[in-house]
Amino acid sequence: MDQDIQGRIKQLIDEEHRLRSAVGEGTMTADEEHARLRSIETELDQCWDLLRQRRAKRQYGENPDDAAARSEDVVEKYLG
């Protein structure tokens, strides 16, 4: 499961790089890029949060499969 999440993180980062290139090449508007990047950033936050939950559960002898992805509202409201 962790590898699946890490794979998804890599896909999202690759997509983020492609989007930035597309704007530079003029094949996408900055507004289109911004909208998609916002979505990517949210999903990345959710993936990283899920990985942290799984690692914490494993560290404390709990079942990492009990970790669950949290909503956008939750992960986007974390205070850094």
Residue pairs with C-beta under 8 A, 6 or more apart in sequence:
1 54
1 64
1 65
2 51
2 54
2 55
2 64
5 47
5 50
5 51
5 54
6 51
8 43
8 47
9 44
9 47
9 48
9 51
12 40
12 43
12 44
12 47
13 44
15 36
15 40
16 37
16 40
19 28
19 33
19 36
19 37
19 40
20 33
22 28
22 33
23 29
23 30
23 33
42 72
42 75
42 76
45 75
45 76
45 78
46 69
46 70
46 72
46 75
49 69
49 70
49 75
50 67
50 68
50 69
50 70
53 64
53 67
53 68
54 64
54 67
55 64
57 63
57 64
57 66
57 67
58 64
